[in-house]
Amino acid sequence: MRSNLAQIVIEQDFLIMKTIKTFIKFIELILSRKKSSPLYEEKFFVFIDNKFENYFDQIKVFFESGFLDKEKTILVAKFYRNNFFKVNKQAKKIGLKTHFYLFYKQIPDINGKVMLYPYNAQVNCRLILNRDASHIFLTHGESNKKASVNRMVRLYDHVLASGDISCDRYLENKIFTESDLLDGRVIKVGSTLSASCFEYLSAEGNNDACIAYLPTWEGGNEEENFSSLASPHITFFLRSLCEKMGASKIIIKPHPNTGGRVASYKRCFWELINSLQQSGIEVYIDSDVEGFRKSTKKPYKDLSIKMGVCDVSASEFMLVAKKIPSIVVKNGEKKIFTTKRYMELRENAIVDIQNEKNIDEFFINFFSQLNWKEITDEFYSYSFSKENFIFKEN
């Protein structure tokens, strides 16, 4: 009883401290709105205007991969009360300097700097008008979602791409031309753009076989909602896949933004887990995001992922970066923004789970292919072809 009370007191004290620090920063920004922003010696600015509190999880890959040098880079972030404390804490953890702004005038002087944009945002356009800076679109992962063919990317001086698939997607959707590619507008940097997953697990080895499920979030609007969490057939699909793969375990890695637009998706997540457990499947959760931290099983380092299941999202490319064979699930006829060659390689690995009949037919076709390794290797080469690191050229 005493330990529980002590824990409650500690949590309350932390919340009070967090609130006070956030409020102090807010007042500081209000009072300094007419002052000039400081001049920085660092050459690279990563620019963020995003209110989702966990966006840092999606940009830290650039520092972990060594693509960005934290000593030469400053994170310029819009102040939002729900993300200030976490972003500041995460940045300090890796030794990255931050500059928060509330008003446009508080953005640092970017003359002579290299501006790096992980996300498309309206305020980016205002900064791009400054031609005394170089403007590079990082993206936040390879994906076949509509965001990957946003015509706004033409505004940037350079766009990073994971490989040939990115270039083909731009060409086939008439975002860039062959001349643009020859001129270096699109620069291939390989798996640098792919966030890592399951660092402690492998698709190889004789450890306990398991299935990995990586559902995406529900998107900024319904058109971008590729999440399978709310599908009435996702439990049936995962249970059937386990049976066909001879696996009795599933490890689930939820998207950190799950429930950000539609709160009920968090409930769907836990209902799915309960349904799988009732079917006799052992479920493991891989997440350090608040709201998903509860783990149903530990430890899980002795598992071997034999197949990954994901929605139309960057998770597909996170899996292939680990050479893990994967299946893409989708609901209905929402368009996948991909390439002709991708469909030649992956068409039989895409399943519409709107009804159980589709699922049964899919398994018949999918499991008639026994060359998963060869297909995965070819998909890997197509996804992560690499030319150079832009900063070695700069």
N, C-alpha and C positions, 0 to 999 in steps of 0.2 A: 504494500500500500504506500509506504513512504517513498520507495523508489519510483513509483508511478507519479506521485505528487512532485518529486524532484524533477522528473523528466518534463512534466507539464510546465513547471516554473522555468526550466532552461529554455524550452521552446518559446514561451511567452517573452522571456528576456531577449532572445534572438530576434523575434518578430519586432519588438519595440526598437531594438538597435538598428535593424534593417530599415524600419520606417523612418527613424530619425535621420539616418545617413542619406536616405533618398530625398527627404524633405530639405535637408541642408543643401544638397546639390541643386535642387530645384530653385531654391531661393538664390543661390549663388549665380545660377544662369539668368534669373530674372534681373538681378542687380547689375550684371555685367553685359546686358544686352546692347549697350551703346558703346562698349569698349571694343577696340580692335583685337582680333584674335591673335594669339602669339605666332611668331614665325618659327617654323621647325626646320632643323637641319636634315631630318630624315627625308629620303627621296620618294618613298612610296606611301600612299594613303589608301587604305581599304575603306571604302565609303558604304555606310549602311543607313538606310531609313526603313526600318522594319520593326513593328511593334510586337512580333512574336518573341516571347521571352527566351526561347531556346535557339535562336538563329546562330548563336556562337558555335553550337555543336556542328553546324553545317559549314562554317568557314574555317574552323581550326584545322581542317584537313590540309589546307594550304601551308600551314606552318609545320604540322607534323610530318608532312612529306618532304620538307626542306625546300619547297618551291618558293616560299617567301621567307626572308630573313627578318626575324623579329627585331633585330637591332637596327634595321633600316626602314621599318614599317610602323606606321601609326594607324590604329583603328579609329576612324572618325564616325561616331555613332549618334543617331538622333536619340535624345533623352525621352524615354517613356518610363513612367513610374513602375510599371510591372516588370521591366527588364533591366533597369539600371544596375541593381545590386548584383544580379547574377552575371551580367556581362563584365562588370568591373572585376568581380571575383575571379571569373574564368580567365580574363586577360592577365591579371596579376599572376595567376598560376603558371602561365607559360612565359611570363616576363615581357608581355606586350604592352606598350604605352597606349593609353586611350585618350581621346579628346571627344567629350560629349558636347552637343550643341542643342539648343532649343529653338533658336531663331536662325534664319539663313545667314545673317551677318556674322554669326559665331563660327561658321565653317572656316577653317584655316585658309590662308593664302595658298592657292594651288599653282601659282605661276612656277613653271620649271619642274613641276612634280609629275609623278606618274599616278594617275587615279585608277583604282581597281574596283570594279563594281560586281559583287556577287549576284545582285538582284536587279531586275529592271524596275525603276520607280520614276515617277514624273519629275521629281526634283533632280534626277540624273541629267535630264535634258538641259536644265538650267546651267549645270556645271560644264556640260559638254560644249557649250557656247564659248568657253574660254579655250582658245586655240594655243595658248602659251603652255598648256599642260597636255600630256598624253593620256588618252582615255582607253582603258582596256576592260572588256567584259569578261569576268572570270567564269560566270555561271556557277551553279552550286550542284553540279553533278550531271552526268550523261543521263538522258531520259528520252522516252518516246512520247512525252506529253506535249500538249500544244505550246507550252511555254518555250520549248526548244526551237520553235519556228516563229518566234515573235519578231516581227519586222523591225522592231526598235533596235535590234542588234546592229543594224546597218549604220547607226549613228556613231558607233564607237570606232576608234582608230584601228583597234585589233580585237579579235574575239578568240578566246582559247577554245580548243576542241580536244576531245579525248583521242580521236583518230579518224580513220576513213569514214566511219559511219556518220560522224558529225558533219564532215564535209559533204558527203553524198546527200544528207538530209537538207542541208542548206541549198545545194544545187537543185535538187528535185523539187523543192518548194519555192525556188526562185528568190531566195533571200540573198545569195551571193552568186557571182558568175565565176566561170573558170579563170577569167582575168583577175578577179579579186583574190582567188586562191594563189595564183602565180605571183601576185604583188605582195603576198604575205599578210593579207587582212585576217585570214584564219590561220592560227598556229596550233599544230598538234603537239600535245604535251603528255600523251599517254595516260596511264592510270592515276596521274597526279590529281585529276578531277574527281576521282571516285573515292568516296568515303569508305573507310575500312569497316569490316564487320566480322564477328566471330574470330578475332585474332587468335584465340586460344583453341580453336577447333579446326578440323581439316576434313576434306572430302575423302582423303586416303586413309589407309590403316584398317585394322580389324576391331576397332572399338565398337561399342554398342551403336547400331545403326539408328539414325534419327532423321526426321524431316525438319527443315527450317521453313518457317512461315514469316514473311515480312510484309504485313499489310501497310499500304500507304494511308495518308490522312485523307479527309473528305474534300480537300481543295478549297480554293478561295471562293469558288462558285460551283453551282451544280454541274456545269459543263465540264469542269475539271475534276469532278468527283469520280475517281477510279477505285475507291476503296471497296474491298470485298467484305469488310467486317459486318456490314448490315445485310449481307446476302443470306437468304433463308437456306441456301444450299452449301454454304462454305464448310459447315461441320461435316456434311455427307462427303464432300470432296476430299477433305483432309483425312477423314477416317478411311475412305476407300483407297487413297494413295498409300497410307500406312500399311494397309493390308496387302496391297500389290507389291510394295517394296520390302515387306517382311520386317517392318519397323513398328515398335510399340511406344516410341517416344517422339515428341515434337518440341522444338525450341522456337519460341515466338519472339520476334523483335519488332515491337510496335513503333510506328513513326512518332517522333517526339511531339508533333503538332496534333496528334489524334484528339478529337474533341474540341479543337480550337474554333471551328465554325459551327459544328453541330455537336452539342454536348452529349447527345445520346450515344455517340460512337464509343465513348468510354464504357458505357454500360454494355454495348454490344461485345466489346473486347472481353469483359469478364463473363458474360453469358456464353461466349464461344468456349472459353476455358472450361467452364463447368460442364458444358455438353461433351467436350472431348474427354474429360475425366470420367464422366458417367459411362463413356464407351470403353473404358479400361485403358485409355492412353495416358501415359505420363507426360505432364506438361511442364516445361521450363520457360522462364521469362528472362530475356536478356534486355535490360533497360536500367539506366540510372536516372530516368526522368521521374520527377515527383508525380505520383498517381499510378505509376507502373512498377514501382520498385519491389513490391511484394513478390517474392519468388516462391513458386509452388514446390520446387525441387532444387536442392543443392547437394553437392557440387555437380557440375555438368561438364567438366573438362575431359571426361572419358568418352564423350560422344563423338561419333563420326557422321557428318552430314552427307547423306547419300543423294538427297534431292532437295532443292530449294523451291519454294512456292512464293510468288510475289504478284503484286498488281502491276499495272502499267506505271512504272516509276523508276527512279534511279536505283532502287534495290536490285533490279534485274542485272545492272552492270556492276553493282557491288558483289553480287554472287559470282558472276563470270570472272571478275578480277581475282577471285579465290579459286577459279577453275572448278566451281561447283555447278553441276547440271541444274537447270531450272525450268519451271513451268510458269507461264504468265496467265493469271486468271483475270477475266473481265466480265462486266455485266452489260449485256445489250450491245448496241451497234455504235457506241461512241468511237470516234475515229482515233486510230493509233497513228501518230505522226512519225513515220519511220521511212525506210528506204526499200527499194525493190530487192536488193541483195539480202537485207535483213529478213524479209519475208521468205526468201528462198531457203535461208538457213533455219528460220524459227517458226514458220507457219504452223507446223505440227506440234509446236510446244505452247500454243495459245489456245485457251479454252474459254468459251462463253458459259458461265455457270448459272444462266438464267433458269435452266430446268435440268432435272436429273438425266433426261434422255441425252442431252448434249454431253454430259459428263461421261456416261457409259460409252458413247461413241468415241469420245476423245481417248479414253484409256485403251480401247481396242487399237486405235491408230498409233498412239504414242508408244505403247509397249511392244509394238511390232518393230520399232527401231531399237537396235541394240548397240548402235555406234554413238552413244551419248558423248563419250570422251572425245571422239574425233570432231563431232559437231561443236562441242564446247570449246575445243582448242581453236577451231576455225573462227568461231564467234569472238573469242578473246582477241585474236590477231586483227580482226576487222574493227573491234571496238577500241583497242588501245594502241594502234599504230602511232609512232612517235617520231617527230622531226627534231625538235630542239627545245631547250628551255629559253624562253624569251629573254630572261635577264642575262644569260650568257651572251646574247646577241646585242643587248642594249648598251 
